[in-house]
Amino acid sequence: MTAERPSLRFQTAPADPADKWEFDDKPREECGVFGVFGSEDASVLTALGLHGLQHRGQEGCGIVSYDGRFHHERYLGLVGDHFSGADMPKRLPGNSAIGHTRYATSGGTILRNVQPLFADLALGGFALAHNGNLTNARDLRERLVEGGAIFQSTSDTECILQLIAKSRKGKVVDRFVEALHQIQGAYALICLTTNMMIAARDPIGIRPLVLGDRDGAPILASETCALDMIGAKFVRSVEPGEVVVISRVNGKAHIESHFPFPRREARPCIFEFVYFARPDSVIDGRSVYAIRKRMGRMLAQETGVEADVVVPVPDSGVPAAMGFAAASGIPYELGIIRNHYVGRTFIQPKQEIRALGVRLKHSANRDVIAGKRVVLVDDSIVRGTTSQKIVQMVREAGAKEVHFRSASPPIKHPDFYGIDMPSVDQLMAAQMTLEEMRKSLGVESLGFLSVDGLYAAMGEEKRNVGNPQFTDHAFTGEYPTPLLDHSTDRSSRDYQLSLLAEEAAE
């Protein structure tokens, strides 16, 4: 394995995790995974695919390739800062590669937590990239350490590697499946061995994963937009609970599917459609862009108001605002302009400077707003701090009235499946009534899409109470798996604090 290159272009994360929410209090992306099997341009295609998945994680990125030996590079920072240039095939040679873009939802922002993770196992090298979050990682880690395992990271993903290493099965695929039977939570996994690529999606399909093809080379990716980035064709979604094994037979890629779990009703994460996925992606047969426009239409039907202009909060509020305008008949205008050249890690030490942060990203288009009754449409409200600043900015631009609309239901519960949301005491909707939220935001009216409206936008007649079609716990509090790592007992808190202390020592 080649030596890890140092990160050269990275602004370190703040010491206080709460500061990560100061500048932009949107739900944080999870991670993106990508893999290519059987192409002489494997590492270059993987880098391009990671560009297409950059929205899913901006804290770290990595690629592992294989050409008879494994080559591994991991960095803190963005894909384009590290994986570009004509030397890519020399740095990461081989006809197979996997890659990862990371946002830290388990384990801190330190280089040893950046994926893909790699280990030399008894059956050969094994690289692993993971999108999601395990909800029993604490229990697994403690059990593995007691059994003699030595962890090199604080990431929950390493538990999977350790379980594979501990297995006594004779084949690597069997070891992998045995490990899957011991983990709980959400996962979309892509693995690279000496002679195959393996992928898996959790039994209810919380996190997305798709299979594509480029000139006979199978491609695996978190979203279809990454396939589009490299000119690959979409083949199908990896099914919930499916394990895909790609190998070479008679000189051609051979794909096998295994279903090692009892079949269950799929429950993909509905927040992929609300916010995380790129609008041009298709997830499990559903167009993200079309659904977001329908969310806006439903929002207008449920929370209509007399106004002069509909203004999206860019960029995530744009499709919903278009749908709201179409359904309401109110003109759609770009009343807020986004600056796309501001990094997410822009954090200043002084409060008076931090308060200006929203203006670095957004500026009001005064000609559109002045003297108007404005409907601001955003995808969601989390803490409400950014929403407050945007409302203030629109007021200062001369708006006569401001009406705020969220194209999703109120977020009242935290996530434990790979989305970084604040704790419940920082979620605005969990701490305030609708009227209290309206006053806090400083708007004439405030409206949210209902849960039924959200399901209608997804093309469902209604939400199946007790057996919902989607993972929607952020809105309903109904979690689809046990949350073993998130009990309120002291040992759980001590475990989390011990990991934070370990990371702080880096």
Secondary structure, 3 states (H helix, E strand, C coil): CCCCCCCCCCCCCCCCHHHHHCCCCCCECCEEEEEEECCCCHHHHHHHHHHHCHHHCCCEEEEEEECCCEEEEEEECCHHHHCCCCCHHHHCCCCEEEEEEECCCCCCCCHHHCCCEEEEECCEEEEEEEEEEECCHHHHHHHHHHCCCCCCCCCCHHHHHHHHHHCCCCCHHHHHHHHHCCCCEEEEEEEECCCEEEEEECCCCCCCCEEEEECCEEEEECCHHHHHHCCCEEEEECCCCCEEEEEEECCEEEEEEECCCCCCCCCCECHHHHHHCCCCCEECCEEHHHHHHHHHHHHHHHHCCCCCEEEECCCCCHHHHHHHHHHHCCCECCCEEECCCCCCCCCCCCHHHHCCHHHHHEEECHHHHCCCEEEEEECCCCCCHHHHHHHHHHHHCCCCEEEEEECCCCCCCCCCCCCECCCHHHCHHHHCCHHHHHHHHCCCEEEECCHHHHHHHCCCCCCCCCCCCCECHHHHCCCCCCCHHHCCCHHHHHHHHHHHHHHHCC
